Amino acid sequence: MKMTLLRLFLALFSITSFAQKSDYSILKISDSLKENANAVLRLDQMDIVISSQRNMNIKVQRIVSVLNEKGLRNIDAYQNYDKTTSIKNIEAVVYDAFGKEIKKVKRKDFRDQSAVDGGTLFSDNRILFLDYTPITYPFTIAYFSEVETSNTAFIPQWYFLGDYNLSVEKCALNVTFPSDLGFKKKEFQFSDFNIKKTVESNTQLSYTANNILAQKAEELSPFSSDLFPKVMMGLEKFHLEGVDGTATTWEAFGKWYGDKILTGTTILPDETTAKIKALVGNEKDPVKKAKIIYDYVQKKSRYVNIAVGIGGWKPMLASDVDRLGYGDCKALSNYTKALLQAVDVPSYNTILYGSRYKSNIQSDFVSMQGNHMILAVPNGKDYIWLECTSQDDPFGYQGTFTDDRDVLVVKPEGGEIVRTKIYDDKGNTQNGKGSYTIDGSGNFSGSIVIASQGSQYSSKARLENEIPTEKEKHYKNYWNNINNLKLGKITLDNNKEEVRFSENVQISADAYGVVSGNKMIFVVDAFNQNSENVKRIRNRKNPFLIQRGYLDTDEIEINLPAGFSIEFLPANYELKGKFGEYKTEIIKKDSNKLTYKRSIFINRGKYSNKEYDEYRLFMEQVSKNDNAKIILNKN
């Protein structure tokens, strides 16, 4: 009865607060909150009422003043829904710079569309979102939504400050829950922010914060979620996809997930099972069998995207994927698992945060986490990781979307936190070998073979499927140090067995060497020049992050024009420090032939704000030396 009365009170309070007329004039925002801000959150409030293991109500009030176009990303006026989550109310009001109401947006005015990209297979998963194009800046949007869901396994994370260049006038989080469901929370990055915990009991939790100033997005900063305050929440007794669950350890959680959610999803038609067994034939090696299956899945199926946060974690049936030929990450991983089962190869569904930015499953906070699924195939004491959404990745290759992070592997005996593949910095290689010729007018012609491996393979392999105009755009951007660049023959070789991507490119350019009187001058390093200076930041506040180290090596033969002699050659150069090593060498073969060697190794790591200037100077020296020039005299 107390829970019902409290829920009613919160509902009335929220609706009344939203309905009250407030002064949303931009003039009412303090100057300190406008500084460095693209948007100002006037109010950011979430009220969560968990009334039982199978019911959760979430109300959101979000009033955001958008100061410029970049601030549009901070409106966040959208809501996902499906068969387990219903939208009880959603509305918005738009105000001009002076707080005058200019538009009311009712539910029917929100855009309602499938949350699935590329198919109607998951037609129950939809999204309502505000599609508003401003006439002028600044303006303010007051947004309100209320949803109800039976899935209590996912309690939204709360971000007191959700982005760089965003300030917060007032934010509040209020959570109410039964005392017997094992509610838990984990706080992150509170120390540098004035977050007030106003209520904490066995049935309630509340926080407030006021006047959080906008933080500048400094070069190489970590993601905002790793620097700014947030709260994770969960229940030990929860409900997911129609099934009650209880878990206090990852082992128990994984056991429940496998037994209650995944069971029954890997059944295949008899004809498919027979087909797969015939395809594998007499092969006995489980890894080789897995490779045959992975190739089959890549050729047969395609990936359709479901927006993060919906669709649940129960995969569609493997028989449906087999029939339709497409699915999301859960569906394709589970389908691959079913095919592997058919030929007696074990594999495990693996839950993780998929992103180029490395994010871990929080190993000390047992709860439903993650936004992506891959497959783990045991191989001795290690695993082969299969990205089942890709039609192009080599077997067992882990690109930058899933590498080097803590993930949850769901085994029959229970869940286990495991680290995915870590690419050694010196294994993330790009090796260039080529030559170029300068003629008497300074014109350039040359060719180079570039071989990329490790995480650098991931960024290059996409070129194989690019249309010619996009390839041209890539190379002209890559060699933006060469004016008047003309591309010749381009040959690409994707060696998936050795996971190496090779580019053989012919290029030419007029007037690469500048001729003045009897002299010619040109930059030695034509093919791999670091011309990007690291931005100078005075009084840097944030640490900086180099997520992946790398090793680039180049060996280039240089043919000088006939009738010229060398007046000046840059000296050999070597630089060592905590961030890495850099070395160049010029070897004179004869009067008209040189060999240029260059290597640069960068260490990954998280460094303090005080080390940033040292790193900037390191890269500045690299850039300066990469721009070193040869001077020739005409005989």
URSULZI-V97858 format. One record per pair of residues at least 24 apart in sequence whose C-alpha atoms are under 10 Angstrom apart, sorted by the first residue. I is the first residue (numbers start at 1). J is the second residue. Records with the same first field share a line. If there is no record, write none. Layout:
# URSULZI-V97858
I = J, J
This chain:
# URSULZI-V97858
3 = 49, 50, 51, 52, 176, 177, 178, 203
4 = 49, 51
6 = 49, 176
7 = 47, 48, 49, 50, 51, 57, 176
10 = 47, 48, 49, 59, 174, 176
11 = 47, 49, 57, 58, 59, 146
14 = 45, 46, 47, 59, 60, 61, 144, 146
15 = 59, 61, 144, 145
17 = 61
18 = 61, 62, 63, 92, 142, 143, 144
22 = 99
23 = 95, 98, 99, 100
24 = 63, 64, 65, 94, 95, 96, 97, 98, 99, 100, 101, 139, 140, 141, 142
25 = 65, 95, 96, 97, 98, 99, 100, 138, 139, 140
26 = 65, 66, 67, 95, 96, 97, 98, 99, 138, 139, 140
27 = 97, 98, 99
28 = 98, 99
29 = 65, 169
30 = 169, 211
32 = 167, 211, 212, 213, 214
33 = 165, 166, 167, 168, 169, 211, 212, 213, 214
34 = 67, 165, 166, 167, 168, 213, 214
35 = 165, 166, 167, 213, 214, 215, 216
36 = 164, 165, 166, 167, 213, 214, 215, 216, 217
37 = 66, 67, 68, 70, 71, 164, 165, 166, 167, 168, 213, 214, 215, 216
38 = 65, 66, 67, 68, 69, 70, 71, 72, 73, 74, 138, 164, 165, 166, 167, 214
39 = 64, 65, 66, 67, 68, 69, 70, 71, 72, 73, 74, 75, 138, 139, 140, 163, 164, 165, 166, 167, 168, 214
40 = 64, 65, 66, 67, 71, 74, 75, 140, 165, 166, 167, 168, 169, 170, 211, 212, 213, 214
41 = 65, 66, 74, 75, 140, 141, 142, 161, 166, 167, 168, 169, 170, 171, 211, 212
42 = 140, 141, 142, 167, 168, 169, 170, 171, 210, 211
43 = 142, 143, 168, 169, 170, 171, 172, 210
44 = 142, 143, 159, 160, 161, 168, 169, 170, 171, 172, 173, 208, 209
45 = 144, 158, 160, 170, 171, 172, 173, 174, 207, 208
46 = 144, 145, 146, 156, 158, 171, 172, 173, 174, 175, 206
47 = 146, 172, 173, 174, 175, 176, 206
48 = 146, 147, 148, 155, 156, 173, 174, 175, 176, 177, 204, 205
49 = 148, 174, 175, 176, 177, 178, 204
50 = 148, 149, 150, 152, 155, 175, 176, 177, 178, 181, 183, 203, 235
51 = 176, 177, 178
52 = 150, 152, 177, 178, 180, 181, 237, 238, 239
53 = 150, 151, 152, 153, 177, 178, 180, 181, 235, 236, 237, 238, 239, 240, 244, 245
54 = 149, 150, 151, 152, 153, 237, 238, 239, 240, 242, 243, 244
55 = 84, 85, 148, 149, 150, 151, 152, 238, 239
56 = 85, 147, 148, 149, 150, 151, 152, 153, 154, 155, 176, 177
57 = 85, 86, 87, 88, 146, 147, 148, 149, 150, 152, 176
58 = 87, 88, 145, 146, 147, 148, 149, 155, 156, 174, 175
59 = 88, 89, 90, 144, 145, 146, 147, 148, 174
60 = 90, 143, 144, 145, 146, 147, 173
61 = 92, 142, 143, 144, 145, 146, 171, 172
62 = 92, 141, 142, 143, 144, 145, 171
63 = 92, 93, 94, 140, 141, 142, 143, 144, 169, 170
64 = 94, 139, 140, 141, 142, 143, 166, 167, 168, 169
65 = 94, 95, 96, 97, 99, 137, 138, 139, 140, 141, 142, 167
66 = 97, 134, 137, 138, 139, 140, 141, 166
67 = 97, 136, 137, 138, 139, 140
68 = 136, 137, 138, 139
69 = 134, 136, 137, 138
70 = 165
71 = 137, 138, 165, 166
72 = 132, 133, 134
73 = 163
74 = 162, 163, 165, 166
75 = 130, 132, 140, 141, 142, 143
76 = 129, 130, 143
77 = 110, 128, 129, 130, 131, 132, 141, 142, 143, 144, 145
78 = 110, 111, 112, 127, 128, 129, 130, 131, 143, 144, 145
79 = 110, 112, 126, 127, 128, 129, 130, 145, 146, 147, 309, 310
80 = 112, 113, 114, 115, 125, 126, 127, 128, 129, 147, 307, 308, 309, 310, 311
81 = 114, 115, 124, 125, 126, 127, 128, 147, 148, 149, 309, 310, 311
82 = 115, 122, 123, 124, 125, 126, 127, 149, 310, 311, 312
83 = 123, 124, 125, 126, 149, 150, 241, 311
84 = 124, 125, 148, 149, 150, 151, 240, 241, 242, 310, 311, 312
85 = 125, 147, 148, 149, 150, 151, 310
86 = 146, 147, 148, 149, 150
87 = 128, 145, 146, 147, 148, 149
88 = 145, 146, 147, 148
89 = 144, 145, 146, 147, 148
90 = 128, 129, 130, 143, 144, 145, 146, 147
91 = 130, 142, 143, 144, 145, 146
92 = 130, 141, 142, 143, 144, 145
93 = 140, 141, 142, 143, 144
94 = 132, 134, 139, 140, 141, 142, 143
95 = 138, 139, 140, 141, 142
96 = 134, 135, 136, 137, 138, 139, 140, 141
97 = 136, 137, 138, 139, 140
98 = 138, 139, 140
99 = 139, 140, 141
100 = 139, 140
101 = 140, 141
102 = 139, 140
103 = 141
104 = 141, 142
105 = 130, 132, 141, 142, 143
106 = 130
107 = 145
114 = 306, 307
115 = 305, 306, 307, 308, 310, 311
116 = 304, 305, 306, 307, 311, 327, 328
117 = 303, 304, 305, 306, 307, 328
118 = 302, 303, 304, 305, 306, 326, 327
119 = 303, 304, 305, 306, 326, 327
120 = 304
121 = 304, 316, 320, 321, 324, 326, 327, 328
122 = 304, 305, 306, 311, 316, 327, 328
124 = 310, 311
125 = 306, 307, 310, 311, 312
126 = 306, 307, 310, 311
127 = 307, 310
149 = 239, 240
150 = 238, 239, 240, 241, 242, 243
151 = 238, 239, 240, 241, 242, 243, 244, 312
152 = 234, 235, 237, 238, 239, 240, 241, 244, 245, 368
153 = 233, 234, 235, 236, 237, 238, 239, 240, 241, 244, 245, 246, 312, 367, 368, 369
154 = 233, 234, 235, 238, 239, 240, 309, 312, 367, 368, 369
155 = 232, 233, 234, 235, 367, 368, 369
156 = 231, 232, 233, 234, 309
157 = 185, 186, 230, 231, 232, 233, 234
158 = 187, 229, 230, 231, 232, 233
159 = 188, 224, 225, 228, 229, 230, 231, 232
160 = 190, 193, 195, 207, 208, 209, 210, 212, 225, 228, 229, 230, 231
161 = 193, 209, 212, 213, 214, 215, 224, 225, 227, 228, 229, 230
162 = 223, 224, 225, 228, 229, 230
163 = 214, 215, 216, 217, 223, 224, 225, 227, 228
164 = 213, 214, 215, 216, 217, 218, 221, 223, 224, 225, 227, 228
165 = 213, 214, 215, 216, 217
166 = 212, 213, 214, 215, 216
167 = 210, 211, 212, 213, 214, 215
168 = 209, 210, 211, 212, 213, 214
169 = 209, 210, 211, 212, 213
170 = 208, 209, 210, 211, 212
171 = 195, 207, 208, 209, 210, 211, 212
172 = 196, 197, 198, 206, 207, 208, 209, 210
173 = 197, 198, 205, 206, 207, 208, 209, 231
174 = 198, 199, 204, 205, 206, 207, 208
175 = 199, 200, 203, 204, 205, 206, 207, 233
176 = 201, 202, 203, 204, 205, 206
177 = 201, 202, 203, 204, 205, 235
178 = 202, 203, 204
179 = 203, 204
180 = 235, 236, 237
181 = 234, 235, 236, 237, 238, 246
182 = 234, 235, 236, 237, 238, 246, 247, 248
183 = 233, 234, 235, 236, 237, 238
184 = 232, 233, 234, 235, 236, 365, 366, 367
185 = 231, 232, 233, 234, 235, 365
186 = 230, 231, 232, 233, 234, 362, 364, 365
187 = 229, 230, 231, 232, 233
188 = 225, 226, 227, 228, 229, 230, 231, 232
189 = 225, 226, 227, 228, 229, 230, 231
190 = 227, 228, 229, 230, 231
191 = 228, 229
192 = 227, 228, 229
193 = 228, 229
194 = 229
195 = 229, 230
207 = 231
215 = 541, 542
216 = 540, 541, 542
217 = 541, 542
218 = 535, 536, 537, 540, 541, 542, 543, 544
219 = 534, 535, 536, 537, 540, 542, 543, 544, 545, 612
220 = 534, 535, 542, 543, 544, 545, 546, 547, 606, 612
221 = 541, 542, 543, 544, 545, 546, 606, 609
222 = 357, 358, 542, 543, 544, 545, 546, 547, 606
223 = 357, 358, 359, 545
225 = 359
226 = 359
227 = 542, 543
232 = 362, 365, 367, 369
233 = 365, 366, 367, 368
234 = 365, 366, 367, 368, 369
235 = 366, 367, 368
236 = 366, 367
238 = 367, 368
240 = 312, 313, 314, 368
241 = 311, 312, 313, 314
242 = 314
247 = 366, 367
248 = 365, 366, 367
249 = 363, 364, 365, 366, 367, 414, 415, 416
250 = 363, 364, 365, 366, 367, 408, 409, 410, 414, 415, 416, 417
251 = 366, 408, 409, 410, 411, 412, 413, 414, 415, 416, 417
252 = 366, 413, 414, 415, 416
253 = 366, 367, 368, 408, 410, 414, 415, 416
254 = 349, 350, 408, 409, 410, 411, 412, 413, 414, 415, 416, 417
255 = 410, 411, 412, 413, 414, 415, 416
256 = 410, 412, 413, 414, 415
257 = 313, 314, 368, 410, 411, 412, 414, 415
258 = 348, 349, 410, 411, 412, 413, 414, 415
259 = 411, 412, 413, 414
260 = 314
261 = 313, 314, 315
262 = 313, 314, 315, 316, 317, 334, 349, 410
263 = 314
264 = 317, 318
265 = 314, 315, 316, 317, 318, 319, 320, 331, 334, 335, 337, 338
266 = 315, 316, 317, 318, 319, 331, 334, 335, 336, 337, 338, 339, 341, 342
267 = 317, 318, 319, 320, 335, 338, 339, 341, 342
268 = 317, 318, 319, 320, 321, 322, 323, 335, 338, 339, 341, 342
269 = 318, 319, 320, 322, 323
270 = 342
272 = 319, 322, 323, 339, 342
273 = 338, 339, 340, 341, 342, 343
274 = 342, 343
275 = 342
276 = 339, 340, 342, 343
277 = 339, 340, 342, 343, 344
278 = 343
279 = 343
280 = 343
281 = 343
283 = 343
284 = 343, 344, 345
285 = 345
286 = 340, 343, 344, 345, 346, 377, 378, 379
287 = 345, 377, 378, 379, 384, 395, 396
289 = 340, 343, 344, 345
290 = 336, 337, 339, 340, 341, 343, 344, 345, 346, 347, 377, 384, 386, 395, 396
291 = 340, 386, 394, 395, 396
292 = 340, 395
293 = 336, 337, 339, 340, 343, 395
294 = 336, 337, 339, 340, 386, 387, 388, 391, 393, 394, 395, 396
295 = 391, 392, 393, 394, 395
296 = 336, 339, 391
297 = 322, 325, 326, 332, 333, 335, 336, 339, 388, 389, 390, 391
298 = 332, 336, 387, 388, 389, 390, 391, 392, 393, 395
299 = 325, 390, 391, 392
300 = 324, 325, 326, 391
301 = 325, 326, 327, 332, 335, 388, 389, 390, 391
302 = 326, 327, 328, 332, 388, 389, 390, 391
303 = 327, 328, 329, 331, 332, 388, 389, 390, 391
304 = 328, 329, 331, 332, 389
305 = 329, 389
307 = 371
308 = 370, 371, 372
309 = 370, 371
310 = 371
312 = 371
313 = 351, 368, 370, 371, 372, 373
326 = 389
327 = 389
328 = 372, 373, 388, 389
329 = 371, 372, 373, 374, 375, 387, 388, 389, 390
330 = 371, 372, 373, 374, 375, 388, 389
331 = 373, 388, 389
332 = 373, 374, 375, 387, 388, 389, 390
333 = 373, 374, 375, 376, 386, 387, 388, 389
334 = 373, 374, 375, 388
335 = 388
336 = 374, 375, 386, 388
337 = 375, 376, 377, 388
340 = 377
345 = 377, 378
346 = 376, 377, 378, 379, 411
347 = 375, 376, 377, 378, 379, 383, 384, 385, 386, 409, 410, 411, 412
348 = 374, 375, 376, 377, 378, 383, 385, 408, 409, 410, 411, 412, 415
349 = 373, 374, 375, 376, 377, 408, 409, 410, 411, 415
350 = 374, 375, 376, 385, 386, 407, 408, 409, 410, 411, 415, 416, 417, 418
351 = 375, 406, 407, 408, 409, 410, 417
352 = 402, 405, 406, 407, 408, 409, 417, 420
353 = 401, 402, 405, 406, 407, 408
354 = 400, 401, 402, 403, 405, 407
355 = 400, 401, 402, 403
356 = 399, 400, 401, 402, 403, 547
357 = 400, 401, 402, 403, 405, 547
358 = 400, 401, 402, 403, 404, 405, 406, 547, 548
359 = 401, 402, 403, 404, 405, 406, 407
360 = 404, 405, 406, 407, 408, 417, 419
361 = 405, 406, 407, 408, 417, 418, 419
362 = 406, 407, 408, 417
363 = 406, 407, 408, 416, 417, 418
364 = 417
369 = 407, 408
370 = 407, 408
372 = 401, 402
373 = 402, 407, 408, 409
374 = 402, 407, 409
375 = 409, 410
376 = 409, 410, 411, 420
382 = 418, 420, 421
383 = 418, 419, 420, 421
384 = 420, 421
385 = 420, 421
392 = 461, 462, 464, 465, 494, 496
393 = 458, 461, 462, 496, 499
394 = 494, 495, 496, 497, 498, 499, 500
395 = 496, 497, 499
396 = 421, 496, 499
397 = 421, 454, 455, 457, 458, 496, 499
398 = 422, 423, 454, 455, 458
399 = 423, 454, 455, 456, 457, 458, 459
400 = 454, 455, 456, 457, 458, 459, 547, 548
401 = 455, 458
403 = 455
404 = 547, 548
422 = 454, 455, 548
423 = 454, 455, 548, 549, 550
424 = 454, 455, 548, 549, 550, 551, 603, 604
425 = 454, 455, 547, 548, 549, 550, 551, 601, 602, 603, 604
426 = 454, 549, 550, 551, 552, 601, 602, 603
427 = 452, 453, 454, 455, 456, 549, 550, 551
428 = 452, 453, 454, 455, 456, 457, 458, 548, 549, 550, 551, 552, 601
429 = 453, 454, 455, 456, 457, 500, 549, 550, 551, 552, 553, 601
430 = 454, 455, 456, 457, 460, 500, 501, 502, 550, 551, 552, 553, 554, 599
431 = 502, 551, 552, 553, 554, 555, 599
432 = 502, 503, 504, 527, 528, 552, 553, 554, 555, 556, 597, 598
433 = 504, 527, 553, 554, 555, 556, 557, 597
434 = 504, 505, 506, 527, 554, 555, 556, 557, 558
435 = 506, 526, 527, 555, 556, 557, 558, 559, 594, 595, 596
436 = 506, 507, 508, 526, 527, 556, 557, 558, 559, 560
437 = 508, 557, 558, 559, 560, 561, 593
438 = 508, 509, 510, 511, 512, 513, 522, 558, 559, 560, 561, 562
439 = 510, 511, 512, 513, 559, 560, 561, 562, 563, 564
440 = 511, 513, 515, 520, 560, 561, 562, 563, 564, 634
441 = 510, 511, 512, 513, 514, 515, 520, 561
442 = 509, 510, 511, 512, 513, 514, 515, 520, 521, 522, 560, 561
443 = 508, 509, 510, 511, 512, 513, 514, 561
444 = 482, 484, 485, 486, 507, 508, 509, 510, 511, 512, 513, 526
445 = 485, 486, 487, 488, 506, 507, 508, 509, 510, 512, 559
446 = 488, 505, 506, 507, 508, 509, 526, 527, 556, 557, 558, 559
447 = 487, 488, 489, 490, 504, 505, 506, 507, 508, 527, 556
448 = 503, 504, 505, 506, 507, 527, 554, 555, 556
449 = 490, 491, 492, 502, 503, 504, 505, 506, 554
450 = 492, 501, 502, 503, 504, 505, 527, 553, 554
451 = 492, 493, 494, 500, 501, 502, 503, 504, 552
452 = 494, 499, 500, 501, 502, 503, 551, 552
453 = 498, 499, 500, 501, 502, 550, 551
454 = 499, 500, 501, 550
455 = 548, 549, 550
456 = 500, 501, 548, 549, 550, 551, 552
457 = 494, 499, 500, 501, 502
458 = 499, 500, 501
459 = 501
460 = 494, 500, 501, 502, 503
461 = 492, 493, 494, 495, 496, 499, 500, 501, 502, 503
462 = 494, 501
463 = 492, 494, 501, 503
464 = 491, 492, 493, 494, 501, 503
475 = 505, 507
478 = 527, 528, 529
479 = 507, 526, 527, 528, 529
480 = 526, 529, 531
481 = 512, 523, 525, 526, 527, 528, 529, 530, 531, 627
482 = 507, 508, 509, 510, 511, 512, 523, 526, 527, 529
483 = 508, 509, 510, 511, 512
484 = 508, 509, 510, 511, 512
485 = 509, 510, 511, 512
486 = 510
513 = 629, 630, 631, 632
514 = 631
515 = 631, 632, 633, 634
516 = 633
517 = 633, 634
518 = 564, 632, 633, 634, 635
519 = 564, 565, 566, 567, 631, 632, 633, 634, 635
520 = 561, 564, 565, 566, 567, 630, 631, 632, 633, 634
521 = 567, 568, 629, 630, 631, 632, 633
522 = 627, 628, 629, 630, 631, 632
523 = 570, 625, 626, 627, 628, 629, 630, 631
524 = 556, 558, 569, 570, 586, 594, 596, 625, 626, 627, 628, 629, 630, 631
525 = 554, 556, 558, 584, 596, 597, 598, 625, 626, 627, 628, 629, 630
526 = 556, 626, 627
527 = 554, 555, 556
528 = 552, 553, 554, 598, 599, 626
529 = 598, 622, 623, 624, 625, 626, 627
530 = 619, 620, 622, 623, 624, 625, 626, 627
531 = 619, 620, 622, 623, 624, 625, 626, 627
532 = 619, 620, 622, 623
533 = 616, 617, 619, 620, 621, 622, 623, 624
534 = 612, 613, 615, 616, 617, 618, 619, 620, 623
535 = 612, 613, 616, 620
536 = 612, 613, 616, 617
537 = 609, 612, 613, 616
538 = 613
539 = 609, 610, 613
540 = 608, 609, 610, 611, 612, 613
541 = 608, 609, 610
542 = 607, 608, 609, 610, 612
543 = 606, 607, 608, 609, 610, 611, 612
544 = 605, 606, 607, 608, 609, 610, 611, 612, 615
545 = 604, 605, 606, 607, 608, 609, 612
546 = 579, 602, 603, 604, 605, 606, 607
547 = 603, 604, 605, 606
548 = 602, 603, 604, 605
549 = 579, 580, 601, 602, 603, 604, 605
550 = 580, 600, 601, 602, 603, 604
551 = 580, 581, 582, 599, 600, 601, 602, 603
552 = 582, 598, 599, 600, 601, 602
553 = 582, 583, 584, 597, 598, 599, 600, 601
554 = 584, 596, 597, 598, 599, 600
555 = 584, 585, 586, 595, 596, 597, 598, 599
556 = 586, 594, 595, 596, 597, 598
557 = 586, 587, 589, 593, 594, 595, 596, 597
558 = 586, 588, 589, 592, 593, 594, 595, 596
559 = 590, 591, 592, 593, 594, 595
560 = 590, 591, 592, 593, 594, 632
561 = 591, 592, 593, 632, 634
562 = 591, 592, 634, 635
563 = 592, 632, 633, 634, 635
564 = 591, 592, 631, 632, 633, 634, 635
565 = 591, 592, 631, 632, 633, 634, 635
566 = 591, 592, 630, 631, 632, 633, 634, 635
567 = 630, 631, 632, 633, 634
568 = 629, 630, 631, 632, 633
569 = 628, 629, 630, 631, 632
570 = 625, 627, 628, 629, 630, 631
571 = 625, 628
572 = 596, 597, 598, 625
573 = 598, 622, 625
574 = 598, 599, 600, 622, 625
575 = 600, 618, 621, 622
576 = 600, 601, 618
577 = 602, 603, 614, 615, 618
578 = 602, 603, 605, 611, 614, 615, 618
579 = 603, 604, 605, 607, 611, 614, 615, 618, 619
580 = 604, 615, 618, 619
581 = 618, 622
582 = 618, 619, 621, 622, 625
583 = 622, 625
584 = 622, 625, 626
598 = 626
